[in-house]
Amino acid sequence: MEFEILVERLKANPLVDGLMLMGSTGKPTQNPYSDRDLLVVLADRPLTITNGTVFCQGVLVDLVFTTRQEIVAQAQVDPGALSWSDPRSIYCNWMPSGTIVLDRSGCLATLRDKVVEGAGPPSFGDGESNSRADKALYNLAQTERMLDSPDQVYQQAIDLRMLYQLANLMVDYFWVRGMPWKGEKDAVRHWQANDSDYLALFMDCCRETSRPERIRLYRRLVEATVEPVGLDWSDRPAFVLSPPADMTRANIDAARAFWQTLLA
C-alpha cells in the first residue's frame, strides 16, 4: 500500500479525528531514504496504543497516536511553562512545521496556533541543566576510574558504557543550551552550521579505537557539552537532589553544608 493511500483510508474513517504529517514528510527535505511520520488523532482510544510502525512499499512509517481530548488539553498548557524533558513538549516541535491533512474538530489547528503564538517555547531550567551536567560528570569520573583497572572486565565495561554515555551527551548538548532534541540528523545539521569543532570532536571520540585516547577525547567532549552550565566537580563533594528541578546552585550548596553537619 502506498503512503498516500494509507492516509486517504485513515481520513475516511470516522474514528480518526485528525491527521498531521510530521518531520520531513511532505517537505522538500524528504528523500528516498526518509521515513514517514504521521500523527493520528483518535476521537476515542479503545486501546492504550501510543505508537506504531508500518511499512508502505518498503518505506518505514512512524505512527504516533493521541486523542482529541489530549490535544484539547495540550492546547490549555502554556508552552513556556513546560520543560524540554516533559513528554508534552514534543508537540512544540511538531506543530509549527507539521502539515495538517485532517482536522474534523479543529483541535489540531487550535493547538498549532497556541504553540506558534505562545508566550515562549519550552525551557530547560537551571536545576535540570545542572542535573544533566552532574550526571555527565559522574559518568566521566566513573569511566576514568575504571580505565586504571588491569581487569579486562572493567576495560570491556568501559566500551559498553561509552555506548550510552555518548548517546546521552548528544541530548545533553541541546538541553543544557535550552534547545529541543530533534534527533540525530538535526543534531548533525546544527553542529555543521553552528559548532563544527564539537561535531569533529564527537566523531573523533566515536571512532577512536584506543581506550586511553578515547577517554581523553571523552573528557574534552563532556567539558564542551556542559560548558554553558558552568558546573564541574573541582569543588566536590557533589550531591544529587530530586526532582531534577531542585538541582539549583543554592540547593547544591545547601546539600554540601548539610553533609558537613553530618560529619561534625
Secondary structure, DSSP 8 states (H G I E B T S, - for coil): --HHHHHHHHHH-TTEEEEEEETTTTSTT--TT--EEEEEEESS-SS---EEEEEETTEEEEEEEEEHHHHHHHTTS-GGGSBTTSGGGHHHHHHHH-EEEEESSSHHHHHHHHHHTSS---B--HHHHHHHHHHHHHHHHHHHHHHT---HHHHHHHHHHHHHHHHHHHHHHHHTTT-----HHHHHHHHHHH-HHHHHHHHHHHH---HHHHHHHHHHHHHHHHTTTT--STT------SSGGG--HHHHHHHHHHHHHHH-
